[in-house]
């Protein structure tokens, strides 16, 4: 039996992670990845509290992550991720997402294209369902990334709304 954990992720992030890791469920974590390092650091033995019941299946909004095997930390024993570890893993996944998005979308070729089309194409390519909530979230993340690097902290005149007129 393989050990898994459950972590709450935003829908776009869960879809992106599943696509990046091969599209299977439970989502496997690559050995020697940043996620594996965080899991190795934070995994603990199950709590001894008699009220504690291990989670067996994912709740709405959660994804199931397959624990990799560690040489020094046996996941048959160390298979509980405390809230602090879940927060660190969530932040790691979110940061990887932002780096991948920025790397792909902030290119010379994409600067001259309409942002709404570029974002939708990128979402489809990375297994993210193109709906208004996901699209608006990703557009806002991209807008904030661009604002970080704009001179005088001003955004450009690029259209960033799906409903914007030409």
C-alpha positions as CSV (number, residue, x, y, z in Angstrom):
1,X,0.0,0.0,0.0
2,X,1.3,3.4,-0.9
3,X,1.0,6.3,1.5
4,X,-0.6,9.5,0.6
5,X,-1.5,12.9,2.1
6,X,-4.2,15.4,1.3
7,X,-3.6,19.1,0.8
8,X,-6.0,21.9,0.0
9,X,-5.2,23.8,-3.2
10,X,-7.0,26.4,-5.3
11,X,-8.7,24.7,-8.3
12,X,-6.2,26.3,-10.9
13,X,-3.3,25.2,-8.8
14,X,-4.5,21.6,-8.3
15,X,-5.2,21.3,-12.0
16,X,-1.7,22.7,-12.9
17,X,0.1,20.4,-10.4
18,X,-1.7,17.3,-11.6
19,X,-0.8,18.2,-15.2
20,X,2.8,19.0,-14.3
21,X,3.2,15.7,-12.4
22,X,1.9,13.5,-15.2
23,X,-1.9,13.8,-14.9
24,X,-2.4,10.8,-12.6
25,X,-4.2,10.7,-9.3
26,X,-2.8,10.4,-6.6
27,X,-0.3,13.0,-7.7
28,X,3.2,11.6,-7.5
29,X,6.0,13.8,-6.1
30,X,9.3,13.7,-8.0
31,X,12.3,12.6,-6.0
32,X,14.8,15.4,-5.2
33,X,12.2,18.0,-6.0
34,X,11.5,21.0,-3.8
35,X,8.2,19.4,-2.8
36,X,10.0,16.2,-1.8
37,X,12.4,18.1,0.3
38,X,9.6,19.9,2.2
39,X,7.8,16.6,2.8
40,X,11.0,15.0,4.1
41,X,11.5,17.9,6.4
42,X,7.9,18.1,7.8
43,X,6.5,14.5,7.7
44,X,5.9,13.2,11.2
45,X,4.5,10.1,12.9
46,X,0.7,10.0,13.2
47,X,-0.5,11.9,16.3
48,X,-1.1,9.7,19.4
49,X,-4.3,11.6,20.3
50,X,-7.2,9.0,20.6
51,X,-9.5,11.5,18.8
52,X,-7.2,11.6,15.7
53,X,-8.5,9.7,12.7
54,X,-6.3,9.4,9.6
55,X,-7.9,10.9,6.5
56,X,-8.8,8.2,3.9
57,X,-10.1,10.2,1.0
58,X,-9.9,13.7,-0.3
59,X,-12.4,16.3,0.8
60,X,-13.8,18.9,-1.7
61,X,-11.0,21.2,-2.7
62,X,-8.2,18.8,-1.7
63,X,-5.8,16.8,-3.8
64,X,-4.2,13.5,-2.9
65,X,-0.4,13.4,-3.1
66,X,1.6,10.2,-3.2
67,X,4.5,10.3,-0.8
68,X,7.9,9.5,-2.3
69,X,10.2,7.0,-0.6
70,X,12.9,8.5,1.5
71,X,16.0,6.7,2.5
72,X,16.2,8.1,6.0
73,X,12.4,8.6,6.7
74,X,10.2,5.7,6.1
75,X,6.8,6.9,4.9
76,X,5.0,3.9,6.4
77,X,5.7,5.4,9.8
78,X,6.2,9.1,8.9
79,X,3.1,9.9,6.9
80,X,1.4,12.8,8.8
81,X,1.9,16.3,7.4
82,X,1.1,18.9,10.2
83,X,-0.6,22.2,9.3
84,X,2.8,24.0,9.2
85,X,4.1,21.5,6.7
86,X,0.9,21.7,4.6
87,X,1.4,25.5,4.5
88,X,5.0,25.2,3.4
89,X,4.1,22.6,0.7
90,X,1.3,24.8,-0.6
91,X,3.6,27.9,-0.8
92,X,6.2,25.8,-2.6
93,X,3.7,24.6,-5.2
94,X,2.3,28.2,-5.6
95,X,5.8,29.6,-6.1
96,X,6.7,26.9,-8.7
97,X,3.4,27.8,-10.5
98,X,4.3,31.5,-10.5
99,X,7.8,30.9,-11.8
100,X,6.5,28.6,-14.6
101,X,3.8,31.1,-15.5
102,X,6.1,34.1,-15.6
103,X,8.8,32.2,-17.6
104,X,6.2,31.1,-20.2
105,X,4.1,34.3,-20.4
106,X,6.7,37.0,-20.1
107,X,8.4,36.6,-23.4
108,X,9.0,38.9,-26.4
109,X,6.5,36.9,-28.5
110,X,3.7,37.3,-25.8
111,X,4.2,41.0,-25.3
112,X,2.8,41.8,-28.7
113,X,-0.2,39.4,-28.4
114,X,-3.4,40.0,-26.6
115,X,-3.0,39.0,-23.0
116,X,-6.4,37.4,-22.7
117,X,-5.6,35.0,-25.6
118,X,-2.1,34.2,-24.3
119,X,-3.5,33.4,-20.8
120,X,-6.2,31.2,-22.2
121,X,-3.8,29.3,-24.4
122,X,-1.3,28.9,-21.6
123,X,-4.0,27.5,-19.3
124,X,-5.1,24.9,-21.9
125,X,-1.5,23.9,-22.5
126,X,-1.0,23.3,-18.7
127,X,-4.2,21.4,-18.0
128,X,-6.0,24.2,-16.3
129,X,-9.8,24.5,-16.9
130,X,-10.5,27.8,-18.7
131,X,-13.3,29.3,-16.7
132,X,-13.8,32.8,-15.4
133,X,-12.6,32.1,-11.9
134,X,-9.3,30.4,-12.9
135,X,-8.7,32.9,-15.8
136,X,-9.2,35.9,-13.6
137,X,-7.0,34.5,-10.8
138,X,-4.1,33.8,-13.2
139,X,-4.6,37.2,-15.0
140,X,-4.3,39.0,-11.6
141,X,-1.2,37.0,-10.6
142,X,0.4,37.9,-14.0
143,X,-0.6,41.5,-13.6
144,X,1.0,41.7,-10.1
145,X,4.2,40.0,-11.5
146,X,4.4,42.6,-14.3
147,X,3.8,45.4,-11.9
148,X,6.8,44.3,-9.9
149,X,9.1,44.8,-12.9
150,X,7.5,47.9,-14.5
151,X,9.3,51.2,-14.3
152,X,7.7,53.6,-11.8
153,X,5.4,50.8,-10.7
154,X,3.0,51.6,-13.6
155,X,1.4,48.8,-15.5
156,X,1.5,48.9,-19.3
157,X,-1.5,49.5,-21.6
158,X,-1.8,45.8,-22.4
159,X,-5.4,44.5,-22.2
160,X,-5.7,42.1,-19.3
161,X,-9.4,41.5,-19.2
162,X,-11.3,39.0,-21.3
163,X,-14.1,41.5,-21.8
164,X,-11.8,44.5,-22.7
165,X,-12.6,46.2,-26.0
166,X,-9.9,46.6,-28.6
